[in-house]
């Protein structure tokens, strides 16, 4: 029987066709809407407002007023802390509802939506964490350097109006990673969710208003990147842009920021290596970990997934056999079915892109398994079978370009020096995984890798750790104190304490 998600859509109910500006829900000025097509079933799920430039102007103006003359930037620390903690608790209370809305958005299975990195609980923890910084990050008082009697002090102040632009693949966590530090610092926000993951975000916004966030402090404009994202990143009254998404869009944001010298934070993807040494504690477990990250859950549509496996030759065939065995247990279908553990690709354009890379891979390397679109009852969805390529040259297209699908490229290496060279031979530098029983080697190699985050014999998301990339994987960090400070400006004030210095 063909897959359908309509019963779930009807039982949940959706907020459709509305923007959120200055504390009020309303339609786009021109009344335009976007119809969301479910990636697993091909059905039309619902509509939401498709904003235009005038709507962006309204939202930015509301955020500007709220920052320049509203209560949030000047609120006492206890007020901000209270709102953020209440919101974290509301997220936890509504976790099941939000996971179901996400399944209608991007078809991430409920079974995977409970895993910490993609869970509502992780988002709640991020808000709790940043609430803790509100009354702890400040400036300094410094002694005079040149003599005389004067006071030199620094202050951290909110940066202003922030444009936060989200991708579709992890809306809970990425909403939190951008909105939590911005609000904690006292900024105001104009948020643009992906048109492929909007319904869950709109509910998150409702809950934030319920937690007591004043009108104008957070505004939401929904729609396409061209119609909404472009006028948002070029708007003169936006002080900072925080974006997670493709490298091409990230470069456009840097270009657009030049006119007004906007502050920019970018997380732009990766081609992250997993380096499996012959002394890995458990080669089979390493293979399952790497392959699972590329095939389970988001079906490889995750920026930090280790889509390149660099494997030492003495365990190379063992790794490939274990990886292939792992793919046999991947299940697809209705995201509300607890037995389903992986997603379709987000849209038909991405489906065709991934299938194109697979065809290229067949010319460049040895296809171990997969490589085809899933048919039968899943034919209306954007499903691609887990795909593994072996004997891949690190210079090959499938080893260098971000595919964003369930495709793993396995590259052999001989020694540590070659492993480091291959790992760093990429334009990206987001993350890496190391599998070894040698602690000295683990730290030695970690220090040589040009990446932002490294997991040794495993990987875990933590709300208090900075996350971001080297090279073309982005600018800045999200998470921890560094993220909070990225939404502030540092101000210096000098005060003479005697008349002689006036």
N, C-alpha and C positions, 0 to 999 in steps of 0.2 A: 504494500500500500504506500502511495506517495506520502512523503513527509508533510505535515501541516503544523503550524504554530498558532493558528487562529483561536483555538479554545483558550490558550493561555493569554492571548491578547485581550480577549473579551473578559476574562476573569480579573485581570489586573487593572484594566482601565488605564488610559494614557492622557497626560496633559499634552494636548496637540494645538498647533497653530498659534502659539503665544510666545512673545519675548518677555523678558523681565528687566524693566528699566525704571530706576528711581523708586523701587519698592512696589511697582505695579506690573501686573501681567496684562499684555495686550498684543494685538496682531501687528504684523509688519505694516509700515505705512502704505505700501502699495498692495497689501493683501496677498502677496505671493506666498506659496507654500512649497515644501519639498516632500515628496512621497518616499518613504523609506522601504526598500525592498529587502526582505530577510535573506541573508546569505545562505542559509541552509535549505530553505523551502522555495525560494523564489517568489514568495507571496508579498503583496503590499501589506505592510504592518500598520502604518499610520502616517499622518502628516504632521509637520511642524512648520513654524513660520520661517520663511526664507527672507532674511533681512537684506537690506540694501544700504547704500552709503548714508542715506538720511537717517536710518535706524542706528547706524554706527555713530553718527554725529550726536544723536539723542543720548545714546548710552555713555559716550565719552563725556558729554556735557554734564550728565548726572554725576558721573564719577568725579569730574573736576570740581563741581560745586561741593560734593561731599568731602572732598579733600581740602579745598581752600577755605570752606566756611562751615563744614559739617562737624558732627560730634566725634566721629570715630578716630581721626588722626590725633585729636587732642584728649581723648578719653584716658582716664587713669588706668594704670596697669591692671588693677583688679577687675575693671570692667571688661577689658579685652580677654583676660584670662578666663573670666566666668563664661563669656559667650563661647569661646573656643572649646572649653571643657564640656559645656552643655551640648554643643554640637556633636562632639565626639560620642557622647552618650546616646544622642538621638540616632546617629549612624548605626551604632551597635543594636539599638532597639529595632531598627528597620532593615537590618541586614538581609533577611530573606526576601523582602519586597524588592530591595535594590538589586540583588543578584538575579531575580526573575526579570526585572526590567532590562538588565544588561543582556540576558539571554535573548530578549526580543530585539535588542540593538545589534549586537555583533556576534551572537550565537556562541559565546563562550559558555561551555556546559556548566550547569549548576555544580557538578562534581568538581570542576576545576576552580570555580569561583570561590570555593571555600579554602583553597590553598592560600597561604598567607600573602604571598607577593601580589596576588590579584584580588585579594579579599577586601570587603568593607572594613573588616577589623584592622587591616593594615592602614587604611585611610584614617580611621579613628585614632590609631596610635600616633600617626603623623600630626594630627591636630593637637592631641595631648602633649606631644613632644614640643611643638612650637609654642604652645601656651606657656610652657615652662621657661622659654627664653624671654618672654615679654618683660619681666622685671629683673633680668639678669645681665642683659647686654646693654652696656652704656659706654660712656667715654672715659677719659682720664683727666686727672689734674697733674700737671707737670711742673717741675721746679724751673725757675728762671735759668736761662743758659748764659745770657750776657751780663748778669748782675742786675742790681736794682730790685725794687720791691714791686712785683706784679704777679698776677695770676694768669696762667696759661691753662686752658681747659679744652677738651674736645667733647663733642656730643654726637650721638647717632640719631639721625632723624629720618622719617619715612621718605622714600624716594619720590612718591607722588602717585600718579595714575598708572596702573599696570595693565597691559594687555596680555592676558594669559590664553594661549592657544593650545588646545588639547588634541592628541591623536585619538583614534578609536579603540586601540587594542587594550588599554588598561585605564579606563576612565576613572575608577575609584582612586587608585593610588596617585595618578598624575594630577587629578583635581586637587588632591590633598597636598602634593608636593609643591604646587604653585600657589594655591589660594591660602594655605595655612601660614606660610612664612610671610606672605604679603600682608595679610590681615594682622598677623601678630606684630609686625613692624609698624602698623598704622597706615598702610597704603590703602587706596581704594582700587577696585578691580573691574575691568570689563573682560568677561570670559566668553571665548568662542569654543564650544565643543565641536568635535568632528560631526559632520552630517551623517556619519555612519555609526555614531554612538551618542545620541542626544537625549533619549527618554530618561535614562538613569540619571544623567547629569541634571536635568530639570528637576527631578525629585530631590536630588541632593541640595539644590538651590532652595527649594521650598523649605527643607528642614533647617537650612542655615538661617533663613528669615525667622522661623519658629524659635530658634535658639536666641534670638534677640539682636541680630545684626541690623543696624539702622539702615533705612532706605538710602540708596545711592552708593553704599559701601561696596556692594557687589551687583553688577549688572550683567545680563546674559543676552548675547545676540547670536542666533542660530542661522545656519545657512552654509553656503559653499565658501571655499577659500578665496575664489576670485571675487565674489560679491561682498564678502564680509572681511576676510582676512586681509586683503590688500588695503582697503581704506582704513583698517584698524592699525596696521603696522606703519602706515605713512601719516597717521593723524598727528598734527602738531601738538595737541594737548595730551598725548600719551608720552609718559616719561620713561617707561621701560617696557620691553617686550620679553616675555618668557615663552618659549616655543619648544615643543617636542614633535619631531616628525622628520621629513625627508631632508637630505643634504641640499637638494636644489632649492627648496623653500627657505632653508636656513640661510643660504647665501643671499637670497633675495631680501631677507630681513636685514642682514648686515648692510646691504646696499641702501635699503630704505632708511635705515637708522642714521645714515651719514648726514642727511639734511638737517636734523635737529639734535644730532649726537645722543640719540636715545641709548640708554643702557640696555644691554642685550644678554639674555641667558639662553643657550641653545643646547639641546640634546638631539643629535642628528643620526643616530644609528651606528651600526658597526658590522664588522666581519670578524667576530671574535674567535680566537683560537682556543681549543682545548688541547693541552700538551700532555700526552699520556706516555710516561716513561716506562721502561721495562720493569722497574721496581715498584710500580703502582701497587698499593695494598691489595686491590682487587680489580683486575682488568675488566672482568665481566660487569662489575658494579660501575666502573668508570664508563664503560660503553653504554650501559643503561641510563646513566645520568645524562650523558651528552646527547644520546639519541632521544631520550624522553623530552629534553628541553626543546628539541627541534621538531618533534612530532606530536607530543601531547598538548593539551590545553589550547594554546593559541596557534597550533599547527605551524610553528616556526615564525610566526608573525610577531616576533619580539626582538627588540633592538640588541639586547645583550646575549641572546642565545649563541652558544658556541657552534656556529655553522661550519667551522673548519676544525676537523680533528687531526692534529698532528700526532702521529703514533710511531713510537720507536719500532724498528723492524722486527726485533725479537718477540714482540707481542702483537704484531700487526694483524696477522690472520685471526688470532684469537679475538682481537677487538672487533674486527669486521663480522665474524660469526655471531658474536654476542649482540652487536648492534642490529644485525638483520633479525635475530631472534626477538629482539625487543619490539620491532615494528609489527610483529604478528599479533600483538595484544592491543594494538591501537584500534579503538572503536569510534564510529561516527554515527551521526543521525540527529535525532531530536535533542536539543540542548537541555530540555527539561527531564530527559530520561537519565536516571542515576547511573545507568550502565554505559553512557556515552562519555568519553574522556577527551575528545579532541574536536576542533572547530573546522568549519570550512574556511576558505579564503574569503576576504571581506566583500569583494565584488567581482563582477565579471572581468573588469579590466585587470585586476590583480591575478585572476585565474589565468588569463591569456599570457600575462607577463611571466608567471612562474612556469607554465607549460613551455613557453619559448626558451627559458633558461634550461629546462630539462632537455630539450632537443639539442641545445648547444652542448650540454654536458655529455650527451651520448656520443658526440663527435670528439670530445676532449678526454674522456676517461672511461673506465669500466663501470657499467651500470650493475649494481649488486641486486637491487630490488626496487619496486615501485615504478614511478615514472609515468603513471597514467591518471586520467581523470576517473573518478568513481561514478559508475552508472547505476542502472536498476532503479530502486526506490529513491536513490540519492541523486538522480540525474538532474533534477531541477536546482540542485545546490551547487556551490562552488568547491567541491571536494576533490582533493588530489591525494593519492596514496603516498604514504611515507616513502621517501626516495633516498637511496644511499649510492654515492659514487665512490669507487675505490681507485687507487693508483692515480690520484689527481696531482698534476703539476701545480705548484703554488702560484705560478704565473697564469694559470688557466682562468677563463672568464668566471667559471663557477666558484673559483677560490678567491677571486678578487672583488666581485661585485655583490652587493647586498641583494639577495633574492627575495627575502621576506616570505618564505614558504617552507614546507616540510622537506627540505633538501639538505643533506649532509655531505660535505666533501671530505674524504679521508686522504691525508697526505702522509707518506712515510718519511721518517728521518733516521739518521744514524747516531748522532751524538748530541750532547747538550748545546754545543756551539751552533750546530745546524738548526736545532729546534728554535733557539732564540732568534736566529736570523730569519727563518721562515715566519715566525710569529709576528715579527716587526715589519715584514715585507708586505705592507698594506697601507692604504691611505687612511684607514680608520684606526681608532685606538680607544674603543669604549671599554671592553672587558676581556678577561681571559680566565681559563681554568687550568690548574696544574694538578696532575695526579702522580704522586711520588711518595715513597715512604721515607725519603731522605730529607730531613728538616732543613739541613744546611743548603741542599740544592734548592728546595722550595723557596727559601728566602733569597738565595743568590739569583735565581732566575727571575723571581718577582721584581727585584730591583732593576733588572735589565729590560723588562718589558715596558714598552711605551703605551701603556693603557691606564685607564682611570680606576678600574676595580678588578681585583683578582681573587678568585676563590680557590683555595687549596684543598683538594679532595672533597669538594662540595661548594655550594654557593647558597647564600642566604641574604634576603633583603632585610635591612634594619632601618627603622625610621630615623635614627640618630647618626647614621653614617653618611658622609658625602658621596654622591653618585654623579658621574659625568665622565667625559672622555678627553683624550689627547687628540692631537692632529685634527682630522676632519670629522671627528665624532662630536665636536661641539665646543662650546665656550661656557665656563662656569660650572657650578655644582649645585645639585639639589640634595637636600637632607642635611640635618645637623646645623651647627652654628654658622657654617659658611653660607648656607642657604638663607638664613635669617639676615645676615649682614649684607647679602646681595640685594636686599630690598631697602637698604638704608644708604644715606649719604653721610659722610663724616665732615663735621663742621668744627672749625677751630675758633675759639673766642679768647681774646687777650684783654685783661682788665688791670690798669695801673692801680696800685694800692696807696700811692703817695702822690701829692701834688707835683713833686719834682719831675715826675715822668709824664705829666699831662702836656 
